[in-house]
Amino acid sequence: MEPAELDKLIRKYALANAVEHSGTAQEKSVLGRLLADEPALRKHALQIRSMIENVVADVNGMGLERQKKELDALGAPEQIQRVDKKTLMELDVGRSFVIRFAPNPDGCLHLGNARPAVLCDEYRKRYKGKFILRFDDTDPKIKTPEKQFYKWIREDLRWLKIQWASEVIASKRLPIYYSYAEKLVRQDHAYVCTCESETWKDLRDKSRACPCRRADAKETLKLWRKMLAANVAKRSAFREGQAVLRIKTDLEAKNPAVRDWPAFRIVDNPHHPLSKKRLWPLYNFASAIDDHLLGVTHIFRGQEHTTNEVKQRYLYHHFNWKYPFNIVLGRFSLAGAELSKSEIRNGIADGKFGGWDDLRLGTLRSLKRRGFQPDALRQIIIDIGVKPSDITISFENLAAYNRKLIDRTAKRFFFVSSAKRIEIPNMPLRKVAIAVHPDEKKKTRTVKLGKTFFIDEADYDKLNGLEVRLKDLANVKLGPKTIYTGKEVKSLPKIQWVSDDHVPVMVLQPGKELKGIGESNIAKCKAGEIVQFERFGFVRIEKTSKNGVVAVFTHE
């Protein structure tokens, strides 16, 4: 595209945006709409961004009536109709629809956990079904639950606007699991194995039965009760590692992992906040029993759990139960963010991370702290839909969803990092009223002015000796003696500024802190409020005090 043609096109989009917003075009909106309609121009985005700044400055100084006349002469940009075809797939649903979300409270929820939780909630609403929150907390040794995480998981789900009809805590249902284990023993579908683990694995891999499998139900029942006795620490009881209860399956199964899989084991020193029992069911047993007893009809299951489904089907076959409908989901990750709970826990212990809301993490608490909206997370999950393949989204993808929500309401403020002090001795203005938001020009904040101003050091180095526009204020010529040159809106480079009436601002970013100064109005914001530092990005105000403001960087 020729430069003159491109300049005309930019002007057309800037005029259209200005007319749409009562006389004031917004640079980012102009750029976004232009690149969306003309994708071939995306490789020239940086050059176009610079051109848009100058054109928007000129257009915004014209007045609404002149803008309308020129837009009529040029012709408004063609309205391109875009149809969003993204929707969730339909499920095979019968008379009832019951779904469960089963987090392990060994850590707080992260973005990967949010996907099945949101999908469960969306389908619950679609089919007017029942959502059950089930805490999968029966591992008191490796993935050890912690009391705070039960509370945090509930808080995170509420933040995601998820509603559940009932709550189940697996560790409080141990007697139920014991009773069903005994039924399997009596039916000769389970046996107590006392083999050394290496010996048993060798037999399993050769598709051979271990000697314990041959015991009759009566003998197995005695051994099972000896396992149960571990709960009261009887001398005659088995101890950790001496016995496990196994479910009888097909010893010729193609996958050795499903051959006579373990259902119960003893833990001598359990670390569990809710129970001190020593006999614990493993995941596949407790989960499968509960899914049946709770009437679960559909399960969203991670790709890594496909083997577990095969194991659980043996259990359902033994009890002659109907297995729920399974929907397989691939892993859902955020590029550059840590989601592994074990890695996070180790990182916190080693001092690498400051906590579960560290800005480098992909936990919901971290994203909330940064200013991400629950609706942004929900929408990107819905748009991605139900897919068995692994998906990694970029931070920019997630930020685009969030920006659509917060840009409408985020107040605008001035902020400068790497501040360069300049004096403007002939500045005639003593205060200025600036719009709090481009779409609400009647709502303004007042900025007090003196002779002293601060601009970004990089802007000063780049534009020294030139006339520039102090955004929303006036024109000045930068130099050793910066001078005021007038208020007329010209096609000049625009730079950010802060007056002598300012507050210290620290912006927390992933892995680092940025110190700067911002206009004093920032100190009036409430903790948790999301605002935009113009030409810097969106931030969430974390704390305001007499010592200044602490903000958390959200995204550009």
FIGUKOL-294242 format. One record per residue (C-alpha): residue in three letters; x, y, z. Coordinates in steps of 0.5 Angstrom, whole numbers, padded with zeros to 4 digits, always signed. Example, Ala and Ser with C-alpha at 12.3 -4.5 7.8 and 13.67 -1.06 7.14 Angstrom:
residues 2
ALA+0025-0009+0016 SER+0027-0002+0014 
This chain:
residues 556
MET+0000+0000+0000 GLU+0003+0007-0002 PRO+0004+0012+0004 ALA-0001+0017+0002 GLU-0006+0011+0001 LEU-0004+0009+0008 ASP-0005+0015+0011 LYS-0012+0017+0008 LEU-0014+0010+0011 ILE-0011+0011+0018 ARG-0015+0018+0018 LYS-0021+0015+0016 TYR-0021+0010+0022 ALA-0019+0015+0026 LEU-0025+0020+0024 ALA-0029+0014+0025 ASN-0027+0012+0032 ALA-0027+0020+0034 VAL-0034+0020+0032 GLU-0036+0014+0035 HIS-0033+0017+0042 SER-0036+0024+0042 GLY-0030+0027+0038 THR-0024+0023+0041 ALA-0021+0018+0038 GLN-0017+0013+0042 GLU-0010+0010+0039 LYS-0011+0003+0041 SER-0018+0002+0038 VAL-0016+0005+0032 LEU-0010+0001+0031 GLY-0014-0005+0033 ARG-0020-0004+0028 LEU-0015-0003+0023 LEU-0011-0009+0023 ALA-0017-0013+0024 ASP-0020-0011+0018 GLU-0013-0010+0014 PRO-0009-0016+0017 ALA-0004-0015+0011 LEU-0002-0009+0015 ARG+0000-0013+0021 LYS+0008-0014+0020 HIS+0008-0006+0019 ALA+0004-0005+0026 LEU+0010-0001+0029 GLN+0011+0004+0024 ILE+0003+0004+0023 ARG+0002+0006+0031 SER+0007+0012+0030 MET+0003+0014+0024 ILE-0004+0013+0028 GLU-0001+0018+0034 ASN+0000+0024+0030 VAL-0007+0023+0026 VAL-0011+0022+0032 ALA-0008+0028+0035 ASP-0010+0032+0029 VAL-0017+0029+0029 ASN-0018+0030+0036 GLY-0017+0038+0035 MET-0022+0039+0030 GLY-0028+0038+0034 LEU-0034+0034+0033 GLU-0038+0037+0027 ARG-0031+0038+0023 GLN-0030+0030+0024 LYS-0037+0028+0021 LYS-0036+0033+0015 GLU-0029+0030+0013 LEU-0031+0023+0015 ASP-0037+0024+0010 ALA-0033+0026+0005 LEU-0028+0020+0006 GLY-0033+0015+0007 ALA-0034+0011+0013 PRO-0030+0004+0014 GLU-0034-0002+0011 GLN-0037-0005+0017 ILE-0035-0012+0017 GLN-0039-0017+0020 ARG-0036-0023+0024 VAL-0040-0029+0027 ASP-0037-0032+0033 LYS-0038-0040+0031 LYS-0035-0042+0038 THR-0040-0046+0042 LEU-0039-0052+0047 MET-0041-0059+0044 GLU-0047-0062+0046 LEU-0047-0068+0050 ASP-0051-0074+0050 VAL-0055-0073+0056 GLY-0061-0077+0059 ARG-0066-0076+0064 SER-0061-0073+0069 PHE-0054-0069+0069 VAL-0050-0070+0075 ILE-0043-0067+0074 ARG-0037-0067+0079 PHE-0031-0063+0080 ALA-0026-0066+0085 PRO-0019-0062+0086 ASN-0014-0065+0091 PRO-0013-0060+0097 ASP-0006-0060+0096 GLY-0005-0054+0093 CYS-0009-0048+0091 LEU-0013-0048+0084 HIS-0009-0046+0078 LEU-0011-0044+0070 GLY-0011-0052+0068 ASN-0016-0054+0074 ALA-0020-0048+0072 ARG-0022-0051+0065 PRO-0026-0057+0068 ALA-0029-0053+0073 VAL-0032-0048+0068 LEU-0034-0053+0063 CYS-0037-0057+0069 ASP-0041-0051+0071 GLU-0043-0049+0064 TYR-0046-0055+0062 ARG-0049-0055+0069 LYS-0053-0049+0067 ARG-0054-0052+0060 TYR-0057-0058+0062 LYS-0060-0056+0069 GLY-0056-0061+0072 LYS-0053-0062+0079 PHE-0045-0059+0080 ILE-0042-0063+0086 LEU-0035-0061+0089 ARG-0032-0067+0092 PHE-0025-0066+0095 ASP-0021-0072+0093 ASP-0016-0072+0099 THR-0015-0079+0101 ASP-0007-0079+0100 PRO-0004-0077+0107 LYS+0003-0078+0105 ILE+0005-0076+0098 LYS+0000-0071+0095 THR-0002-0069+0102 PRO-0008-0064+0103 GLU-0007-0058+0107 LYS-0013-0054+0111 GLN-0012-0048+0108 PHE-0013-0050+0101 TYR-0020-0053+0102 LYS-0022-0046+0104 TRP-0018-0043+0098 ILE-0021-0048+0093 ARG-0028-0045+0095 GLU-0026-0038+0095 ASP-0023-0039+0088 LEU-0029-0043+0085 ARG-0034-0037+0088 TRP-0029-0032+0084 LEU-0030-0036+0078 LYS-0038-0035+0079 ILE-0038-0043+0080 GLN-0044-0045+0084 TRP-0044-0052+0087 ALA-0051-0056+0090 SER-0047-0060+0095 GLU-0040-0061+0097 VAL-0037-0068+0099 ILE-0030-0069+0103 ALA-0027-0076+0101 SER-0023-0077+0107 LYS-0029-0076+0112 ARG-0032-0082+0108 LEU-0027-0088+0110 PRO-0032-0092+0113 ILE-0036-0092+0106 TYR-0030-0094+0102 TYR-0028-0100+0108 SER-0035-0103+0107 TYR-0035-0103+0099 ALA-0028-0106+0100 GLU-0031-0112+0104 LYS-0036-0113+0099 LEU-0031-0114+0094 VAL-0027-0119+0099 ARG-0033-0123+0100 GLN-0035-0123+0093 ASP-0028-0126+0091 HIS-0026-0119+0087 ALA-0021-0117+0091 TYR-0015-0120+0095 VAL-0010-0118+0100 CYS-0003-0118+0097 THR+0003-0119+0102 CYS+0008-0120+0097 GLU+0015-0115+0096 SER+0013-0110+0091 GLU+0019-0112+0086 THR+0017-0119+0087 TRP+0010-0117+0085 LYS+0012-0113+0079 ASP+0016-0118+0076 LEU+0010-0123+0076 ARG+0005-0117+0074 ASP+0009-0116+0068 LYS+0010-0123+0066 SER+0002-0123+0067 ARG+0002-0128+0072 ALA-0002-0129+0079 CYS+0002-0128+0085 PRO+0001-0133+0091 CYS-0004-0128+0095 ARG-0009-0128+0089 ARG-0011-0136+0090 ALA-0013-0135+0097 ASP-0021-0136+0098 ALA-0025-0130+0100 LYS-0026-0133+0108 GLU-0018-0132+0108 THR-0018-0126+0105 LEU-0023-0123+0109 LYS-0019-0124+0115 LEU-0013-0121+0112 TRP-0017-0115+0110 ARG-0019-0114+0118 LYS-0012-0115+0120 MET-0011-0109+0115 LEU-0017-0105+0118 ALA-0014-0106+0125 ALA-0008-0101+0123 ASN-0013-0096+0124 VAL-0013-0097+0132 ALA-0005-0099+0132 LYS-0006-0106+0134 ARG+0000-0111+0135 SER-0003-0116+0130 ALA-0005-0111+0125 PHE-0001-0110+0119 ARG+0004-0104+0118 GLU+0006-0100+0112 GLY+0009-0103+0106 GLN+0007-0110+0109 ALA+0000-0111+0105 VAL-0005-0108+0100 LEU-0012-0109+0098 ARG-0012-0111+0090 ILE-0018-0111+0085 LYS-0018-0117+0081 THR-0017-0115+0074 ASP-0015-0119+0067 LEU-0008-0121+0068 GLU-0007-0121+0061 ALA-0009-0114+0060 LYS-0005-0110+0055 ASN-0003-0105+0060 PRO+0001-0108+0066 ALA-0001-0102+0070 VAL-0009-0104+0070 ARG-0007-0111+0072 ASP-0009-0112+0079 TRP-0009-0105+0081 PRO-0008-0103+0089 ALA-0014-0100+0092 PHE-0012-0099+0099 ARG-0005-0098+0103 ILE-0003-0097+0110 VAL+0000-0091+0112 ASP+0004-0091+0119 ASN+0005-0084+0120 PRO-0001-0080+0116 HIS+0000-0073+0115 HIS-0008-0071+0114 PRO-0011-0065+0117 LEU-0018-0068+0118 SER-0016-0075+0119 LYS-0011-0080+0123 LYS-0013-0086+0120 ARG-0008-0091+0117 LEU-0012-0095+0112 TRP-0013-0091+0106 PRO-0016-0092+0099 LEU-0012-0090+0093 TYR-0015-0085+0088 ASN-0018-0090+0083 PHE-0022-0094+0089 ALA-0025-0088+0093 SER-0027-0084+0086 ALA-0030-0089+0083 ILE-0034-0091+0089 ASP-0036-0084+0090 ASP-0038-0083+0083 HIS-0043-0088+0083 LEU-0046-0087+0090 LEU-0047-0079+0088 GLY-0050-0081+0082 VAL-0045-0078+0077 THR-0047-0078+0070 HIS-0041-0075+0066 ILE-0034-0074+0068 PHE-0029-0069+0065 ARG-0023-0073+0065 GLY-0016-0071+0064 GLN-0012-0074+0058 GLU-0007-0077+0063 HIS-0013-0081+0067 THR-0015-0085+0061 THR-0011-0091+0064 ASN-0015-0090+0071 GLU-0022-0090+0067 VAL-0020-0097+0065 LYS-0018-0099+0072 GLN-0025-0096+0075 ARG-0029-0100+0069 TYR-0026-0106+0073 LEU-0029-0104+0079 TYR-0036-0102+0076 HIS-0036-0109+0073 HIS-0035-0113+0079 PHE-0041-0109+0082 ASN-0045-0109+0076 TRP-0046-0101+0076 LYS-0046-0097+0070 TYR-0040-0093+0068 PRO-0041-0085+0067 PHE-0040-0082+0061 ASN-0033-0079+0060 ILE-0031-0073+0056 VAL-0023-0073+0055 LEU-0019-0066+0056 GLY-0012-0065+0054 ARG-0008-0061+0059 PHE-0009-0053+0059 SER-0003-0049+0060 LEU-0001-0042+0060 ALA+0006-0040+0057 GLY+0011-0038+0062 ALA+0007-0039+0068 GLU+0009-0045+0073 LEU+0002-0049+0074 SER+0005-0055+0077 LYS+0003-0055+0085 SER+0009-0059+0087 GLU+0014-0055+0083 ILE+0010-0049+0086 ARG+0011-0052+0093 ASN+0018-0053+0093 GLY+0019-0046+0090 ILE+0016-0043+0096 ALA+0020-0047+0101 ASP+0026-0045+0097 GLY+0025-0038+0097 LYS+0024-0038+0089 PHE+0017-0036+0090 GLY+0014-0031+0095 GLY+0007-0035+0096 TRP+0002-0038+0092 ASP+0000-0031+0089 ASP+0007-0030+0086 LEU+0006-0026+0080 ARG+0010-0032+0076 LEU+0005-0037+0077 GLY-0001-0039+0073 THR-0005-0040+0080 LEU-0012-0037+0080 ARG-0010-0033+0086 SER-0004-0030+0082 LEU-0009-0028+0076 LYS-0014-0025+0081 ARG-0008-0021+0084 ARG-0006-0018+0077 GLY-0013-0016+0076 PHE-0015-0021+0071 GLN-0023-0022+0071 PRO-0026-0029+0072 ASP-0031-0027+0066 ALA-0024-0027+0062 LEU-0022-0034+0064 ARG-0029-0037+0063 GLN-0030-0034+0056 ILE-0023-0037+0054 ILE-0024-0043+0056 ILE-0031-0044+0053 ASP-0028-0041+0046 ILE-0023-0047+0047 GLY-0028-0052+0048 VAL-0028-0059+0049 LYS-0021-0062+0046 PRO-0017-0068+0048 SER-0011-0065+0045 ASP-0006-0061+0050 ILE-0007-0053+0049 THR-0002-0048+0051 ILE-0005-0041+0051 SER+0000-0035+0051 PHE-0001-0029+0056 GLU-0002-0024+0050 ASN-0009-0029+0049 LEU-0011-0029+0056 ALA-0009-0021+0056 ALA-0014-0020+0050 TYR-0020-0023+0053 ASN-0019-0019+0060 ARG-0017-0012+0056 LYS-0024-0012+0053 LEU-0027-0013+0060 ILE-0023-0008+0064 ASP-0022-0003+0058 ARG-0029+0000+0059 THR-0029+0002+0066 ALA-0021+0003+0068 LYS-0020+0010+0070 ARG-0014+0013+0067 PHE-0008+0016+0071 PHE-0001+0019+0069 PHE+0005+0015+0071 VAL+0013+0016+0069 SER+0018+0011+0071 SER+0026+0013+0070 ALA+0023+0020+0071 LYS+0027+0026+0068 ARG+0026+0033+0072 ILE+0025+0039+0067 GLU+0023+0046+0069 ILE+0018+0050+0065 PRO+0019+0057+0068 ASN+0014+0060+0063 MET+0008+0055+0064 PRO+0002+0059+0065 LEU-0003+0054+0067 ARG-0004+0052+0075 LYS-0009+0046+0074 VAL-0012+0042+0069 ALA-0018+0038+0069 ILE-0017+0031+0065 ALA-0022+0026+0063 VAL-0022+0020+0068 HIS-0024+0016+0062 PRO-0024+0017+0054 ASP-0031+0015+0054 GLU-0034+0019+0060 LYS-0031+0026+0058 LYS-0035+0030+0063 LYS-0032+0026+0069 THR-0025+0029+0070 ARG-0020+0029+0075 THR-0016+0035+0077 VAL-0008+0036+0077 LYS-0005+0041+0080 LEU+0001+0044+0076 GLY+0007+0048+0078 LYS+0014+0050+0074 THR+0017+0043+0075 PHE+0015+0037+0071 PHE+0017+0030+0070 ILE+0018+0026+0064 ASP+0021+0019+0062 GLU+0028+0020+0061 ALA+0028+0016+0054 ASP+0023+0021+0052 TYR+0027+0027+0054 ASP+0033+0023+0050 LYS+0030+0022+0044 LEU+0026+0028+0043 ASN+0031+0033+0046 GLY+0031+0040+0042 LEU+0024+0038+0039 GLU+0017+0041+0040 VAL+0012+0036+0044 ARG+0006+0035+0047 LEU+0005+0034+0054 LYS-0001+0029+0053 ASP-0008+0033+0055 LEU-0004+0039+0057 ALA+0000+0043+0053 ASN+0006+0044+0048 VAL+0013+0045+0050 LYS+0020+0045+0047 LEU+0025+0040+0050 GLY+0032+0043+0052 PRO+0036+0045+0058 LYS+0031+0050+0058 THR+0024+0047+0057 ILE+0019+0053+0054 TYR+0012+0053+0054 THR+0010+0054+0047 GLY+0002+0054+0047 LYS-0004+0050+0048 GLU-0006+0049+0041 VAL-0007+0041+0039 LYS-0002+0040+0033 SER+0001+0034+0030 LEU+0007+0033+0035 PRO+0010+0027+0039 LYS+0006+0026+0045 ILE+0009+0024+0052 GLN+0007+0022+0058 TRP+0008+0027+0064 VAL+0007+0028+0072 SER+0007+0035+0075 ASP+0011+0036+0082 ASP+0004+0034+0085 HIS+0006+0027+0085 VAL+0006+0020+0089 PRO+0012+0015+0089 VAL+0009+0009+0086 MET+0012+0002+0086 VAL+0009-0003+0080 LEU+0010-0010+0082 GLN+0012-0015+0076 PRO+0013-0022+0075 GLY+0020-0023+0078 LYS+0022-0015+0079 GLU+0019-0009+0082 LEU+0019-0002+0078 LYS+0019+0004+0082 GLY+0017+0011+0079 ILE+0012+0017+0080 GLY+0005+0018+0079 GLU+0000+0023+0079 SER-0003+0024+0086 ASN-0010+0022+0084 ILE-0008+0015+0084 ALA-0007+0015+0092 LYS-0015+0016+0092 CYS-0016+0009+0089 LYS-0019+0004+0093 ALA-0015-0003+0094 GLY-0017-0008+0089 GLU-0019-0003+0084 ILE-0016-0004+0076 VAL-0014+0003+0073 GLN-0009+0004+0067 PHE-0003+0008+0067 GLU-0003+0011+0061 ARG+0002+0009+0056 PHE+0004+0004+0061 GLY-0001-0001+0062 PHE-0007-0004+0066 VAL-0005-0005+0074 ARG-0009-0007+0080 ILE-0008-0002+0086 GLU-0006-0007+0092 LYS-0004-0002+0097 THR-0004+0006+0098 SER-0001+0009+0104 LYS+0002+0016+0106 ASN+0009+0013+0103 GLY+0006+0012+0096 VAL+0002+0007+0092 VAL+0004-0001+0091 ALA+0001-0003+0084 VAL+0001-0010+0081 PHE+0002-0010+0073 THR-0004-0013+0069 HIS-0002-0013+0062 GLU-0001-0007+0057 
